[in-house]
Amino acid sequence: MATLAKTVFFQKTLQHLKQPHQYLQKWLRVNRCQIATYPWPVLNSPHCSRLRGSLSHGYVRTTEGGQVSKHSAVILTCRFHQKCCLHTSSFTLAGHNKWSKVKHIKGPKDSEKSLMTAKVISQMRVAVREGGHNPESNPELSHLINVAKSKGVPKSTVENFLKNATKSKHKVNQAICEVQGPKGAAVVVEYMTDNQKRTRDELLKIVRKHGCSVAAQGTLLYAFKRKGILEVNEPEGQSPLTFDMAMDLAIELGAEDVLEEEENGKPMYKLICDKADFRSVREALHKTPYQCGMASLDYIAETTTELNASELEKIGSLISDLEMHPDVTRISHNVTEES
């Protein structure tokens, strides 16, 4: 289920910093690292969320003892008195299907909530454009409002969006930007904007900063198939959903497969269906006792590209910066880890 973690080596000297743990927190955010208990267990173990939450209470030292040197491995000791080591290897998806080998490059914990808010609001923009701003006459918008509530999106954020949606005179369009990374790795960036030139120029600047390039429209889409992805949650008050239960549900609804991920240390299941069946599967899911979370059409990798550790770090940094752009709604890629 997980790749082996590797020790991170700092390229800066921290001796002169009065509060090195603050630098560490910033370094984690910038480099999209996670924390795993030492030595190298399965990532996202039950301890990890506690350790991540205790980061500000820890201090930095090294396996060598003494000062933090230029090339020393950084170890964090937190208030739970457990040692943990920073790593840049993300875990692979734990699904039992042909898409499970695709590298899961995930955002830092301190930005996940803001990214989720941006994602929900972006989908609301699409729903408003297609069905209007009134939730009572727009079932898709009504569903997304419920999703926003379940995901912890602030109520004021949703209310402000709906208020502004009625006043907005700008036409918002969907578009994609195809990015070519190391060894021809494909990254598809979906975004919504009222100014195509502005957004594309800003994305191009980010891409070039990381030594990658923007490909011509349609050049990299051969590596993907457009699929419907529907997040499934167990009925309120019921026992947790299992993979077998999710697979039975997928067969019942006419979905193709099940994707298993982890969220906050708990398994999360997503149904994968053909693009043409997306609406019918979603409607059928709403008629079951199960709850439908985020549902969207995504680009799923069919052809993958293997990258080594340094190349993975490069593509991860690129995706991190692209995710922070306010117009970006979703990013797909075909990256796998070199075996």
C-alpha positions, 0 to 999 in steps of 0.5 A: 500500500505504501512506498518506502520513505526516504530521508530528506537532506536539508540544503540550508544550514539552520544553526543561525535560526532562533526557531528552527521548527518554524523554518521546518514548518515552512519547508514542509509546506513548500516541499509538500512533505509528510511525516511518518513514524520512524522507522518507515512504517506504512504511511498515514499510520494512526500516529501520523495525524497526531504527529502532524498536529504536534509539529509546532510543539517539537524541535529539530535535532539530527541523528548525529547529535548536536547541530543541524548540519548542511547534509544531516538527516532531520529528525523531529521529536514531538510531545508524544515522545516518538521519533519521526522522519520527514520524507518526500515519497507520497504513498500510492493509491491503494485501489485494486484496479489498473489506476492504482499505480498512478502516484498520488501527489497530495497537498500539504495538510495545512492547505488541504482545507483551503484547496477543498473549499476552492474545489467545491466553489469551482464546481459550484461555478460550473453548476451555476453556469449550467443550471442557474444560481437558484439551488431550488431549481438547480439540483446539482448546485443544491447537491454541492451545497450539501457537499460543502457543508459535509466537507467543512466549507464555511457557511459564509463562503458558500453564502458569499459565492451565491450572492456574488453569482447573482451579480456577476456579469463576467462569463466564466469558461472552463479550459485545460492546460496540458503540461509536459514534465520530466521524461514526457510525463503528462499533467492536465490542469483544469481551470475556470476563468473569465480571462483566458489570456491572463490565466494561461499566461500565469500558468505558463509562468509557473510551468516554466519556473519548474523547467517544464513546458506547455504542450499544444492542445490535445497533445497529451490527452492520449494518456488519459480517459475521461471518467466519472468519479463519485465519492461514496460515504456510508449512511450516517450512523452506520458501520464504516464502508469496506472495499467489498461493500463499495465494489458490490455497490459499484456493480449494482449501480453500473460503475466500472471499478472502485478506487480506494484512497485515505483521508484523515487516516480512514479509507475512502472509496470512489466509484469509477464509471464511464463518462456517458454513464456519469449522470445515471450512476450519480442519480442511482447512487442518490437513491441508495442509503449511501451518501454521495460526496464529491462527484466529477468528470476527471482525467484518469491515466491510461498510459503512465510515465515512470520517474525517479526520486528527483524527478518526482520531487520536481513534478510534485513541486510543480503540481503544488504551485499549480494547485495554489493558483485560484483559477485551477480546479483540478489537476491530473497526471500519469506519474508512477514511481520508478521500480 
